[in-house]
Amino acid sequence: MRGATHAKWAACAAAVALAATACGGGGSSDSGGGGDGSSVLSASWGDPQNPLEPANTNEVQGGKVLDMVFRGLKRYDPKTGKAEDMLADKIDTTDSQNFTVTIKSGWKFSNGEAVTAKSFVDAWNYGASLKNNQKNAYFFGYIEGYDKVHPDSGTQSATTLTGLKVTGTDTFTIKLTQKFSTFPDTLGYAAYSPLPSTFFSDHAAWLKKPVGNGPYTISSYTKGSQMKLVKWDGYTGTDKAENGGVTLKVYTDNNTAYTDLMAGNLDLVDDIPASQLKNVKSDLGSRYINTPAGIIQTLAFPYYDKNWNKSGSEKVRTGLSMAINRDQITNTIFQKTRTPATDWTSPVLGTEGGFQDGLCGDACKYNPTEAKKLVQEGGGIPGGQVKITYNADTGSHKEWVDAVCNSINNALGNDKACVGNPVGTFADFRNQIGQHKMTGPFRAGWQMDYPLIQNFLQPLYYTNASSNDGQWSNKDFDKLVDQANAETDTSKAIKLFQQAEGVVRDNMAAIPLWYQNGSAGYSDRLSNVALNPFSVPVYNEIKVS
């Protein structure tokens, strides 16, 4: 963070932990490799939920594309996860509330338009505005004036954030409503990407073919089939594409993707199906990657349904947690590529970054007797049956959901206590969640946006937060998060976030299941293949022979 004078407590702590763990374990990618930089690779993918507006994409598949097409003020190092300057020349502050941003000159969008301070300010104002209904609007919530452009209720009374001011071609200022010492380290998240003027002047055309400022441009997209991205030769960043492009092929079953990889019809699969984990090492050898990642799998609950938000329901949730045999499931279903969760964050943060191994305590340990007792004391399962909703197209979710239900049924002595409730596609699954149609627990895996403990807690559990899909709300939690964000001392801030996580634990706001490794397999055409700490392939570094 060259030129920055703000406190940087959590990012530094996280970076230390990530440097030690993110590239370890499992197989490894080839470090050598040829290719003239013009060959194209093919990779498995899933259709994104929404059009690829940066402030409207909060899921993994769309995020993969944004990471190739856009560059923001910061970028997270693909090896360590550390927030480093990209378009930011410097971000200065003296009080952790008022920031002056200077961007590097010479950057352009792929249509030739210059990237300026206005490109950022206009994009952020658009993302924050209530009328634009962007899923990531919440990320602008700390900027002064957000309550006017995105009121909780009533009519929007302003169109721009008073806390954003363009002060020059390459400079702008940010004023927050309170101190937020690590705010600059969040600015590598895609929602903060700049946008060209064509996004606003011809929005419909831009949505059909998004224009960004990253190392790739989108050539074509056919929903349900594939998206073609090609290397942008005019890209001036230091992380230029080492290949000619990436063709993202849509799969509704990752077993099919794996079969295509083995048959030579696909170059890269970044989610090895559970059913293939027994064979993958013999199938691929060193072309199998298994590395720790900032991912946790949980079961979330619909707190907008009174049956899950009444007195005693926390006992039911805790009982269900104790009815899940995490050790058995991670060993048999996932072949130890998952680790039973004992808190609500991720080990990649390290203890320096706030990870609390064992925080969940007995509530995350398999105990059928206590599980049955707590469920009964809490009034029993609402409706008499737990239906775990999940998307059936990616991620081997059917296998583990069935295993979780079998574990719950065995623990409670009722073979109909739990069933899986599959939804055909990820997009449909997310749409149902967004429309608050869940009637029971649902799959709620979280892949970190940036390596801070704040990111594992605030977006998921803070009142009305962007990814608080179950609408859980707790004033004590919110207060502790606010205090932590305002704290500039490293150890004090981490302790406050840990106290907030304790509130999540005491209420069993969500059931933590396991921490997930990133897994991938690739063809012998590729080299220099790696996953970043977010478990996403570092596409621009891949070489194709």
DRENSELUM-838463 format. One record per residue (C-alpha): x, y, z. Coordinates in Angstrom, 3 decimals. Each point is the difference from the previous one (the first is absolute). Layout:
REC | X | Y | Z
...
END
This chain:
REC | 0.000 | 0.000 | 0.000
REC | 2.417 | 2.604 | -1.225
REC | -0.759 | 3.503 | 1.237
REC | -2.686 | -1.145 | 2.430
REC | 0.197 | 1.289 | 3.532
REC | -3.043 | -1.773 | 1.413
REC | 0.118 | -2.864 | 2.501
REC | 0.139 | -3.368 | -1.708
REC | -0.388 | -2.455 | 2.825
REC | -2.110 | -2.817 | -1.398
REC | 1.406 | -0.172 | -3.518
REC | 3.549 | -0.329 | 1.293
REC | -0.959 | -2.733 | 2.439
REC | -1.952 | -1.857 | -2.660
REC | 2.784 | 0.336 | -2.528
REC | 2.471 | -1.649 | 2.356
REC | -2.306 | -2.961 | 0.474
REC | -0.825 | -0.294 | -3.677
REC | 3.637 | 0.106 | -1.001
REC | 0.607 | -3.008 | 2.184
REC | -2.993 | -2.080 | -1.066
REC | -1.627 | 1.043 | -3.244
REC | 2.366 | -1.844 | -2.319
REC | 0.598 | -3.090 | 2.100
REC | -1.462 | -3.467 | 0.116
REC | -1.156 | -2.472 | -2.620
REC | 1.349 | 0.064 | -3.516
REC | 1.877 | 2.818 | -1.655
REC | -0.073 | 1.672 | -3.363
REC | 2.818 | -0.062 | -2.528
REC | 2.202 | 3.041 | 0.307
REC | 1.444 | -0.170 | -3.454
REC | -1.834 | -0.129 | -3.289
REC | 0.058 | 1.219 | -3.502
REC | -2.570 | 1.597 | -2.220
REC | 0.317 | 3.177 | -2.000
REC | -2.759 | 1.766 | 1.899
REC | -2.532 | -0.337 | -2.821
REC | -1.627 | -3.357 | 0.757
REC | -3.396 | -0.137 | 1.721
REC | -0.922 | -2.247 | 2.908
REC | -3.430 | -1.359 | 0.909
REC | -1.306 | -0.136 | 3.570
REC | -3.129 | -1.161 | 1.808
REC | -2.464 | 2.674 | 1.118
REC | -3.587 | 0.721 | 0.950
REC | -2.324 | 2.752 | -1.218
REC | 0.112 | 3.026 | 2.335
REC | -3.162 | 0.947 | 1.836
REC | -0.152 | 3.552 | -1.339
REC | 1.398 | 2.124 | -2.835
REC | 3.660 | 0.765 | 0.681
REC | -0.323 | 3.423 | 1.576
REC | 2.794 | 0.171 | 2.610
REC | -2.310 | 1.238 | 2.750
REC | -2.616 | -2.621 | -0.812
REC | 2.153 | -3.130 | 0.099
REC | 0.425 | -1.699 | 3.369
REC | 0.455 | -3.630 | -1.033
REC | 2.988 | -2.028 | -1.122
REC | -0.737 | -0.651 | -3.675
REC | -0.575 | 3.639 | -0.875
REC | 2.920 | 0.956 | 2.208
REC | 2.373 | -2.129 | -2.080
REC | -0.811 | 2.076 | -3.074
REC | 0.218 | 3.347 | 1.775
REC | 3.449 | -0.989 | 1.277
REC | 1.156 | -0.401 | -3.589
REC | -1.751 | 3.010 | -1.508
REC | 0.508 | 2.655 | 2.702
REC | 2.755 | 1.469 | 2.131
REC | -0.691 | 2.293 | 2.953
REC | 1.953 | 2.198 | 2.375
REC | 1.334 | -3.075 | 1.784
REC | 0.631 | -3.598 | -0.997
REC | 0.458 | -2.981 | 2.284
REC | 3.297 | -1.726 | -0.584
REC | -0.798 | -3.396 | -1.588
REC | 2.479 | -1.757 | 2.300
REC | -0.289 | 1.793 | 3.344
REC | -3.379 | 1.729 | -0.216
REC | 1.563 | 3.284 | 1.111
REC | -1.747 | 3.161 | -1.219
REC | 2.412 | 1.794 | -2.313
REC | -0.308 | 3.166 | -2.069
REC | -1.210 | -0.552 | -3.562
REC | -1.500 | 3.178 | -1.451
REC | 0.597 | 1.820 | 3.285
REC | 3.212 | 2.002 | 0.051
REC | -0.703 | 0.825 | 3.643
REC | -2.852 | 0.178 | 2.480
REC | 0.703 | 2.512 | 2.760
REC | -1.754 | 0.631 | 3.283
REC | 0.793 | 1.578 | 3.339
REC | -3.099 | -1.109 | 1.879
REC | -1.220 | -3.278 | -1.605
REC | -3.224 | 1.771 | -0.976
REC | 1.014 | 2.433 | -2.748
REC | 2.040 | -1.421 | -2.886
REC | 1.679 | 1.605 | -3.007
REC | 0.413 | -2.351 | -2.957
REC | 2.502 | 0.584 | -2.778
REC | -0.266 | -2.378 | -2.941
REC | 2.742 | -0.856 | -2.450
REC | -0.269 | 1.774 | -3.332
REC | 0.143 | -1.850 | -3.300
REC | -2.566 | -2.693 | 0.772
REC | -2.704 | -0.555 | -2.609
REC | -3.138 | -2.012 | -0.512
REC | 0.091 | -2.487 | -2.855
REC | -2.046 | 2.412 | -2.148
REC | 2.811 | 2.553 | 0.217
REC | -1.627 | 2.284 | 2.580
REC | 2.300 | 1.247 | 2.749
REC | -0.572 | -1.211 | 3.563
REC | -0.333 | 3.085 | 2.202
REC | -1.083 | 0.875 | 3.494
REC | -3.458 | 0.653 | -1.441
REC | -0.104 | -3.601 | -1.262
REC | 0.125 | -1.159 | 3.611
REC | -2.289 | 2.609 | 1.510
REC | -2.715 | -0.473 | -2.638
REC | 0.179 | -3.785 | 0.395
REC | -0.266 | 0.160 | 3.781
REC | -2.914 | 2.425 | -0.114
REC | -1.778 | -2.332 | -2.399
REC | 0.682 | -3.002 | 2.208
REC | -1.283 | 1.747 | 3.115
REC | -3.219 | 1.378 | -1.505
REC | -3.197 | -1.680 | 1.132
REC | -1.650 | 0.382 | -3.408
REC | 2.704 | -2.140 | -1.625
REC | -0.703 | -2.908 | 2.357
REC | 3.593 | -1.242 | 0.153
REC | 0.619 | -2.983 | 2.276
REC | 3.285 | 1.420 | 1.221
REC | -1.355 | 3.464 | 0.817
REC | 0.695 | -0.757 | 3.646
REC | 3.762 | 0.199 | -0.621
REC | -0.399 | 3.759 | -0.440
REC | -1.895 | 0.322 | 3.275
REC | 2.825 | 1.616 | 1.943
REC | 0.346 | 2.876 | -2.460
REC | -1.693 | 3.206 | 1.114
REC | -3.388 | 0.538 | -1.645
REC | -0.873 | -3.667 | -0.413
REC | -3.097 | 0.459 | 2.150
REC | -1.293 | 2.500 | -2.573
REC | 0.757 | -1.975 | -3.168
REC | -0.984 | -3.346 | 1.505
REC | -2.430 | 0.572 | 2.882
REC | -1.257 | -2.975 | 1.993
REC | -3.507 | 1.278 | -0.555
REC | -1.635 | 2.911 | -1.717
REC | 1.013 | 1.767 | -3.187
REC | 3.526 | 0.453 | -1.289
REC | 0.821 | 3.687 | 0.523
REC | 3.388 | 0.198 | -1.744
REC | 1.679 | -1.592 | -3.004
REC | 3.629 | 0.381 | 1.042
REC | 1.982 | -0.644 | 3.152
REC | 1.048 | 3.184 | 1.754
REC | 3.080 | -1.812 | 1.227
REC | 1.446 | -0.334 | -3.502
REC | 1.620 | 3.006 | -1.702
REC | 1.978 | 0.100 | -3.253
REC | 2.859 | 2.425 | 0.655
REC | 2.014 | -0.509 | -3.173
REC | 0.390 | -2.237 | -3.014
REC | 1.833 | -2.555 | 2.103
REC | -1.116 | 0.864 | 3.523
REC | -3.113 | -0.333 | 2.118
REC | -0.876 | 0.066 | 3.673
REC | -2.035 | -2.369 | 2.143
REC | -1.687 | 0.975 | 3.243
REC | -1.400 | -2.782 | 2.160
REC | -2.686 | 0.318 | 2.664
REC | 2.398 | -1.452 | 2.575
REC | 3.584 | -1.152 | 0.291
REC | 0.728 | -3.169 | -1.960
REC | 3.712 | -0.644 | 0.155
REC | 0.105 | -2.851 | -2.522
REC | -2.389 | 1.529 | -2.518
REC | 2.748 | 0.398 | -2.651
REC | 0.754 | -3.709 | 0.211
REC | -3.566 | -0.820 | -1.053
REC | 0.395 | 1.938 | -3.248
REC | 1.260 | -3.004 | -1.945
REC | -3.523 | -1.414 | 0.111
REC | -1.724 | 0.016 | -3.398
REC | -2.850 | 2.284 | 1.111
REC | 2.503 | 2.860 | 0.144
REC | 1.096 | -0.374 | -3.645
REC | -0.007 | 3.050 | -2.288
REC | -2.481 | 0.250 | -2.866
REC | 0.284 | 1.670 | -3.421
REC | -2.417 | 2.702 | -1.133
REC | -1.637 | -2.471 | -2.415
REC | -1.348 | -1.901 | 3.010
REC | -2.234 | 2.995 | 0.671
REC | -0.617 | 1.312 | -3.537
REC | -0.988 | -3.357 | -1.529
REC | -0.626 | -2.298 | 2.925
REC | -1.861 | -2.684 | -1.954
REC | 2.831 | -0.380 | -2.487
REC | 2.586 | -0.090 | 2.776
REC | -1.865 | -2.805 | 1.780
REC | 0.057 | -2.082 | -3.174
REC | 3.762 | 0.431 | -0.281
REC | 1.597 | 1.446 | 3.153
REC | 3.011 | 2.267 | -0.449
REC | 2.633 | 0.056 | 2.721
REC | 3.643 | 0.889 | 0.592
REC | 1.474 | -3.426 | 0.824
REC | 2.287 | -2.369 | -1.935
REC | -2.908 | -1.643 | -1.854
REC | -2.990 | 1.159 | -2.018
REC | -3.254 | -1.872 | -0.547
REC | -0.326 | -1.190 | -3.583
REC | -3.372 | -1.756 | 0.253
REC | -2.404 | -1.604 | 2.448
REC | -2.760 | -2.521 | -0.585
REC | -1.907 | -0.721 | 3.183
REC | -0.037 | -3.675 | 0.845
REC | 2.888 | -0.665 | -2.379
REC | 3.190 | 2.019 | 0.344
REC | 1.735 | 3.355 | 0.317
REC | 3.076 | 0.811 | -2.062
REC | 2.577 | 2.370 | 1.449
REC | 3.026 | 1.099 | -2.014
REC | 3.277 | 1.564 | 1.023
REC | -0.011 | 3.788 | -0.267
REC | 3.259 | 1.016 | -1.628
REC | -0.475 | 3.614 | 1.082
REC | 0.006 | -0.830 | 3.704
REC | 2.672 | 2.007 | 1.829
REC | -0.009 | -1.751 | 3.369
REC | 2.871 | -2.119 | 1.246
REC | -2.184 | -3.120 | 0.145
REC | -0.455 | -0.510 | -3.739
REC | -1.617 | -3.187 | -1.285
REC | 2.503 | -2.782 | -0.753
REC | -2.501 | -1.685 | -2.330
REC | -2.176 | 1.048 | -2.911
REC | -3.273 | -0.276 | 1.850
REC | -2.323 | -2.116 | 2.102
REC | -3.159 | -1.737 | -1.189
REC | -2.269 | -0.582 | 2.984
REC | -2.273 | -2.964 | -0.686
REC | -3.255 | -0.350 | 1.925
REC | -0.540 | -3.284 | 1.826
REC | -3.003 | -0.913 | 2.102
REC | 1.807 | -3.050 | 1.393
REC | 3.654 | 0.153 | 0.999
REC | 0.286 | -3.758 | -0.540
REC | -0.586 | 0.673 | -3.688
REC | 2.680 | 2.673 | 0.088
REC | 2.458 | -2.453 | 1.555
REC | -0.850 | -2.619 | -2.640
REC | 0.674 | 2.586 | -2.723
REC | 3.338 | 0.856 | 1.609
REC | 1.043 | -3.652 | -0.019
REC | -1.179 | -0.365 | -3.604
REC | 2.061 | 2.981 | -1.162
REC | -3.045 | 2.180 | -0.692
REC | 0.703 | 2.472 | 2.813
REC | 3.200 | 1.511 | 1.383
REC | -0.918 | 1.068 | 3.522
REC | -2.493 | -1.055 | 2.680
REC | 0.103 | 2.143 | 3.135
REC | -2.360 | -2.077 | 2.127
REC | 0.843 | -3.683 | 0.140
REC | -3.251 | -1.951 | 0.593
REC | -0.170 | -1.937 | 3.245
REC | -0.593 | -3.248 | -1.851
REC | 3.399 | 0.333 | -1.742
REC | 2.136 | 0.866 | 3.013
REC | 0.981 | -3.644 | 0.504
REC | 1.380 | -0.148 | -3.526
REC | 1.273 | 3.488 | -0.706
REC | 3.603 | -0.502 | 1.152
REC | 0.459 | -3.078 | -2.164
REC | -1.866 | 1.652 | -2.887
REC | 1.904 | 3.284 | -0.027
REC | 3.117 | -0.362 | 2.159
REC | 1.692 | 3.382 | 0.377
REC | -2.759 | 1.597 | -2.080
REC | -2.316 | -0.228 | 3.012
REC | -0.008 | 3.032 | 2.306
REC | -1.271 | -0.078 | 3.579
REC | 0.761 | 3.158 | 2.004
REC | -1.525 | 1.753 | 3.047
REC | -2.432 | 2.759 | -0.871
REC | -2.064 | 2.637 | 1.740
REC | -3.237 | -1.979 | -0.276
REC | -2.422 | -1.262 | 2.605
REC | -3.144 | -2.066 | -0.552
REC | -2.946 | 0.721 | 2.281
REC | -3.709 | -0.600 | 0.300
REC | -1.924 | 3.260 | 0.167
REC | -3.560 | 0.465 | 1.263
REC | -2.951 | 2.130 | -1.162
REC | -0.525 | 2.319 | 2.955
REC | -2.789 | 1.707 | -1.939
REC | -1.941 | -3.215 | 0.694
REC | -1.353 | 0.278 | 3.547
REC | 0.333 | -3.758 | 0.482
REC | 3.790 | 0.384 | -0.079
REC | 0.078 | 3.261 | 1.946
REC | -1.945 | -0.726 | 3.152
REC | 0.926 | -0.656 | 3.607
REC | 1.915 | -3.238 | 0.296
REC | 0.911 | -0.239 | -3.661
REC | 3.691 | 0.499 | 0.831
REC | -0.179 | -3.314 | 1.871
REC | -1.404 | -1.702 | -3.077
REC | 2.791 | 1.427 | -2.152
REC | 2.637 | -1.037 | 2.524
REC | -1.527 | -3.457 | 0.217
REC | 0.117 | -0.376 | -3.767
REC | 3.648 | 1.089 | 0.050
REC | 0.813 | -2.702 | 2.558
REC | -1.820 | -2.560 | -2.135
REC | 2.472 | 0.455 | -2.878
REC | 3.007 | -2.303 | -0.048
REC | 2.469 | 2.373 | -1.652
REC | 3.006 | -2.295 | 0.383
REC | -1.708 | -2.879 | -1.771
REC | -1.335 | 2.151 | -2.842
REC | 3.278 | 1.800 | -0.706
REC | 1.892 | -3.289 | 0.033
REC | -2.354 | -2.125 | -2.081
REC | -1.688 | 2.486 | -2.344
REC | 2.828 | 2.486 | -0.447
REC | 3.059 | -2.221 | 0.560
REC | 1.406 | 2.533 | 2.497
REC | -0.118 | 2.923 | -2.441
REC | -2.253 | 1.638 | 2.584
REC | 0.715 | 0.600 | 3.697
REC | -2.780 | 0.000 | 2.629
REC | -0.762 | 3.600 | 0.926
REC | 0.466 | 1.139 | 3.568
REC | -0.781 | 3.685 | -0.537
REC | -1.677 | 2.248 | -2.604
REC | 3.086 | 1.363 | -1.810
REC | 2.911 | -1.864 | -1.610
REC | 3.384 | -1.345 | 1.106
REC | 1.670 | 1.931 | -2.841
REC | -0.381 | 3.131 | 2.133
REC | 2.216 | -1.525 | 2.673
REC | -0.330 | 0.847 | 3.668
REC | 1.643 | 3.345 | -0.788
REC | -2.901 | 0.849 | -2.277
REC | -2.738 | -1.135 | 2.388
REC | -0.538 | -3.714 | -0.649
REC | -1.232 | -1.689 | 3.196
REC | 0.511 | -3.739 | -0.173
REC | -2.550 | -1.702 | 2.249
REC | -2.266 | 3.019 | 0.489
REC | -3.094 | -2.064 | -0.830
REC | 0.846 | -2.451 | 2.776
REC | -2.311 | -2.933 | 0.685
REC | -2.650 | 1.424 | -2.330
REC | 2.111 | -1.092 | -2.971
REC | 0.803 | -3.461 | 1.380
REC | -2.077 | -3.034 | -0.920
REC | -2.169 | -0.939 | 2.986
REC | -3.244 | -1.806 | -0.939
REC | -1.348 | -0.143 | 3.542
REC | 0.431 | 3.710 | 0.680
REC | -1.175 | 0.858 | -3.520
REC | -3.310 | -1.786 | 0.492
REC | -0.461 | 1.573 | 3.423
REC | 0.599 | 3.575 | -1.220
REC | -2.327 | -0.364 | -2.995
REC | -2.763 | -1.195 | 2.322
REC | 0.655 | 2.784 | 2.528
REC | -0.167 | 2.567 | -2.803
REC | -3.477 | -1.119 | -1.014
REC | 0.951 | -2.463 | -2.712
REC | 0.772 | 0.502 | -3.673
REC | -2.346 | 2.564 | -1.588
REC | -2.490 | -1.838 | -2.170
REC | 1.386 | -3.307 | 1.178
REC | 2.674 | -0.261 | -2.696
REC | 3.220 | 1.793 | -0.942
REC | 0.260 | 0.656 | -3.747
REC | 3.508 | 1.113 | -0.956
REC | -0.167 | 1.996 | -3.240
REC | 3.002 | -0.022 | -2.340
REC | 0.854 | 0.448 | -3.659
REC | 0.476 | -3.279 | -1.808
REC | 2.108 | 1.141 | -2.951
REC | 3.442 | 0.620 | 1.545
REC | 2.084 | -0.827 | 3.046
REC | -0.993 | -3.621 | 0.775
REC | -2.591 | 1.374 | 2.397
REC | -2.400 | -2.940 | -0.291
REC | 2.555 | -2.389 | 1.473
REC | 0.741 | 2.022 | 3.099
REC | -3.583 | 1.178 | 0.560
REC | -1.166 | -3.614 | -0.110
REC | 2.780 | -0.918 | 2.426
REC | -0.939 | 2.838 | 2.356
REC | -3.637 | -1.088 | -0.063
REC | 0.935 | -3.624 | 0.641
REC | 2.045 | 1.127 | 2.976
REC | -2.876 | 2.109 | 1.361
REC | -2.501 | -2.824 | -0.547
REC | 2.216 | -2.487 | 1.825
REC | 0.638 | 2.368 | 2.884
REC | -3.674 | 0.858 | 0.452
REC | -1.215 | -3.553 | -0.555
REC | -2.314 | 1.053 | -2.817
REC | 0.769 | -0.916 | -3.615
REC | -2.267 | 2.803 | -1.242
REC | 1.316 | 2.800 | 2.226
REC | 2.164 | 1.430 | -2.792
REC | -0.097 | -0.058 | -3.814
REC | 1.845 | 1.820 | -2.737
REC | -1.875 | 2.536 | -2.106
REC | 1.874 | 0.475 | -3.301
REC | -0.442 | 3.007 | -2.289
REC | 1.076 | -0.577 | -3.609
REC | 2.441 | 2.839 | -0.557
REC | 2.107 | 2.331 | 2.073
REC | -1.711 | 3.038 | -1.526
REC | -3.463 | -1.287 | 0.932
REC | 1.246 | -0.919 | 3.467
REC | 1.354 | 3.508 | 0.576
REC | -3.166 | 1.576 | -1.358
REC | -2.141 | -1.963 | 2.453
REC | 2.265 | 1.089 | 2.840
REC | -0.166 | 3.621 | -1.129
REC | -3.794 | -0.186 | -0.104
REC | -0.057 | -1.396 | 3.564
REC | -1.660 | -3.251 | -1.010
REC | 2.004 | -2.262 | 2.295
REC | -2.088 | -1.922 | 2.552
REC | 2.864 | -1.800 | 1.689
REC | 3.817 | -0.134 | 0.098
REC | 1.871 | 0.556 | -3.240
REC | 3.537 | -0.317 | -1.322
REC | 1.952 | 3.156 | 0.749
REC | 3.623 | -0.442 | -0.870
REC | 2.129 | 3.148 | 0.286
REC | 3.061 | 0.765 | -2.066
REC | 1.820 | 3.013 | 1.388
REC | -0.024 | 3.224 | -1.986
REC | 3.158 | 1.189 | 1.729
REC | 2.130 | -1.598 | 2.726
REC | -1.346 | 1.781 | 3.091
REC | -1.963 | -1.464 | 2.923
REC | -2.473 | 2.826 | -0.614
REC | -0.904 | -1.569 | -3.347
REC | -0.978 | -3.322 | 1.571
REC | -2.338 | 1.707 | 2.459
REC | -1.440 | 3.338 | -1.109
REC | -1.356 | -0.855 | -3.500
REC | -1.658 | -3.158 | 1.352
REC | -1.374 | 0.933 | 3.416
REC | -0.241 | 3.788 | 0.291
REC | -3.586 | 1.283 | -0.178
REC | -1.079 | 0.428 | -3.646
REC | 3.506 | -0.786 | -1.265
REC | 0.457 | -0.888 | -3.665
REC | 0.374 | -3.752 | 0.512
REC | -2.111 | -0.385 | 3.141
REC | -2.358 | -2.228 | -1.968
REC | -1.868 | -1.324 | 3.031
REC | -0.538 | 3.519 | 1.423
REC | 1.465 | -0.800 | 3.413
REC | 0.241 | 3.097 | 2.194
REC | 1.607 | 0.631 | 3.363
REC | 0.702 | 3.437 | 1.504
REC | 2.901 | -1.228 | 2.135
REC | 1.725 | -1.468 | -3.046
REC | -0.527 | 3.190 | -2.032
REC | 1.375 | 2.173 | 2.806
REC | 3.177 | -2.073 | 0.355
REC | 0.622 | 0.051 | -3.756
REC | -0.378 | 3.788 | -0.072
REC | 2.459 | 0.324 | 2.863
REC | 2.468 | -2.340 | -1.683
REC | -0.108 | 1.897 | -3.291
REC | 0.724 | 3.265 | 1.793
REC | 2.952 | -1.421 | 1.920
REC | 3.486 | 0.748 | -1.381
REC | 1.893 | -2.240 | 2.406
REC | 0.576 | -3.456 | -1.470
REC | -0.484 | -2.167 | 3.060
REC | -2.975 | 1.972 | 1.322
REC | -1.823 | -0.139 | -3.341
REC | 0.518 | -3.753 | -0.349
REC | -1.263 | -0.592 | 3.537
REC | -3.157 | 1.997 | -0.724
REC | -0.690 | -2.018 | -3.153
REC | 0.588 | -3.172 | 1.990
REC | -2.524 | 1.172 | 2.598
REC | -2.467 | 0.597 | -2.828
REC | 0.620 | -3.525 | -1.242
REC | -0.790 | -1.184 | 3.510
REC | -3.477 | 1.487 | -0.388
REC | -0.423 | -1.997 | -3.223
REC | 1.017 | -3.110 | 1.913
REC | -2.298 | 0.608 | 2.968
REC | -2.978 | 0.305 | -2.330
REC | 1.141 | -2.656 | -2.503
REC | -0.839 | 2.549 | -2.689
REC | 1.240 | -2.519 | -2.575
REC | 1.337 | -3.540 | 0.342
REC | 3.704 | -0.194 | -0.967
REC | 0.744 | -3.226 | -1.866
REC | 3.541 | -0.058 | -1.387
REC | 2.833 | 2.046 | -1.430
REC | 0.606 | -0.662 | -3.657
REC | 3.188 | -0.375 | -1.974
REC | 0.206 | 1.250 | -3.527
REC | 0.271 | -2.895 | -2.433
REC | 0.725 | -0.105 | -3.704
REC | 1.235 | -2.274 | -2.731
REC | 1.431 | 0.892 | -3.372
REC | 1.131 | -1.485 | -3.300
REC | 3.576 | -0.555 | -1.129
REC | -0.407 | 2.957 | -2.376
REC | 0.209 | 2.372 | 2.978
REC | 2.780 | 1.068 | 2.315
REC | 0.446 | 2.593 | 2.741
REC | -3.480 | -0.790 | 1.325
REC | -0.855 | 1.177 | 3.511
REC | -2.970 | 0.958 | 2.145
REC | 0.011 | 3.248 | 1.940
REC | -0.997 | 0.121 | 3.709
REC | -3.604 | 0.463 | -1.156
REC | 0.218 | -3.390 | -1.817
REC | -0.353 | 1.679 | -3.414
REC | 2.452 | -0.928 | -2.786
REC | 2.565 | 2.692 | -0.752
REC | -1.048 | -0.058 | -3.634
REC | 2.351 | 2.709 | -1.238
REC | 3.095 | -1.955 | 1.132
REC | -0.929 | -3.283 | -1.692
REC | 2.132 | -0.995 | -2.968
REC | -1.346 | -2.125 | -2.854
REC | 2.242 | -2.171 | -2.154
END
